[in-house]
Amino acid sequence: MKIANFKPFKGQHCETTATGSLLKQIGIELSEPMLFGIGEGLGYIFWNMKLMDFPFIGGRIKTDKLTENICRNLHLKLESKETSSLRKAWQNIKVPLANGKAVGLKLDCYHLDYFTNKIHFAGHYVTIYGYDDTHAYLNDTDQQGGLARTMLRNLELARNEKGPMSSRNLSFTIEQTTKLPDLEPVIKKAIYNNATDFLNPPIKNLGHKGMEKTASEIKKWFKESDDVQGEFQTTAMLMERAGTGGALFRNLYRDFLKEAYELTGMKELNSGYLEFREHAMQWNKISTLFLKIGETKDEKYLNKASETFIELAKNEKQTMEKLRYACA
C-alpha cells in the first residue's frame, strides 16, 4: 500500500527533508532554509570516540532537536516513538500509514539499498509513505534521488542499528492542532535561541569553541591516523555531499536569513545573510583542503585548514553575536 497523492519534499539535508515531507502532507509548505532556521538548526560539533573509525565533523545541532524545535516554534504536535522491539517498530509505521499518514524515520543509511557510499551513519532521516511485500517506499534527499525504495529487511536493519547518533527504531509523526503562528516573531525567537546556543556551548566540542578546538584536533588526528587519505577525503565528502556539515548548513542558514529579511525588513538579517555567504565559502575551502590533505599528506594543507577553522570560529561568533543582539 502507498499513501494516495503523496507529495514528496525536495531537500538537500535529510532531517529537514523528512520533516518538510511530513509538514507538506498536512498542508504546511515552507522552504528548506526556512525550516532549518525555524528549527534553530545551525551549530557545530567535533566528536571523537574510541568506537568511531575517525572523528566526526558536523555543522548543525544535535540530531532530533531540529524537528523538535520546528514543531515547538510552529505549535505543532510531534509524536515520537522508540522501541527495542522489531515488531513494535514495524507497528509504529503500519498504523499511521494505514490511516494515510506518512512517518518520519531515523536510521543508519549504510543498509539502504540505494546508498552507493556505504558508510555507517545512524543519524540519517527519511520519510516512509508506503510498502509492499518486499519493499518500503521512501522520500529521501535530492542527492539520494528523492523518491526511493529499499528492501523491508534492509529497512529493519537500518532502523535497528546501534552506534553513534543512533536511536531505538525512532519513528515520528506530526499533526497540526492549532492555527500556525505569525512567522515574524517565530523567526526572531528562533534566531535569538540559535545564536544563544551557538555562543554558549556546554562543552568545548560544540559551537564556535568546537571550531577552535578542531584547529588543534585535526593535527592530532593527522599524526595518529593509519589512513590519512581515506579518512580526510571521506570527511570532505561527508561535509560537502552527505549532509553532515561543510557549506551545506551555512548555505541553508544564509538563505534562511535572506528569506527572513524579506519577510521582516530587518536590515541586520540582510547583513547576516551577506556574512554567511562568506562563511559558506570558507567551509568550501576547508573541504577542499581536506581533499588535498588526503591526496598529498602534506602538512601545509593541514596547517591551512587549522588556520581556517580559527578564522571561521571568530567570524561566525561575531555574526551570531550581532544576530542575537538584533533579535533580543
Secondary structure, DSSP 8 states (H G I E B T S, - for coil): -B-TT------SSHHHHHHHHHHHHTT----HHHHHHHTT-EEEEEE--TTSSS-EEEEES-TTHHHHHHHHHTTEEEEEE--S-HHHHHHHHHHHHHTT--EEEEE-GGG-TT-SS----TTEEEEEEEE-SSEEEEE--GGGTSEEEEEHHHHHHHHH--STT--SS-EEEEEE-S----HHHHHHHHHHHHHHHHHS-SSTTBHHHHHHHHHHHHHHHHHH-S-HHHHHHHHHHHHHHSSSSTHHHHHHHHHHHHHHHHHH--HHHHHHHHHHHHHHHHHHHHHHHHHHHHHH--HHHHHHHHHHHHHHHHHHHHHHHHHHHHT-
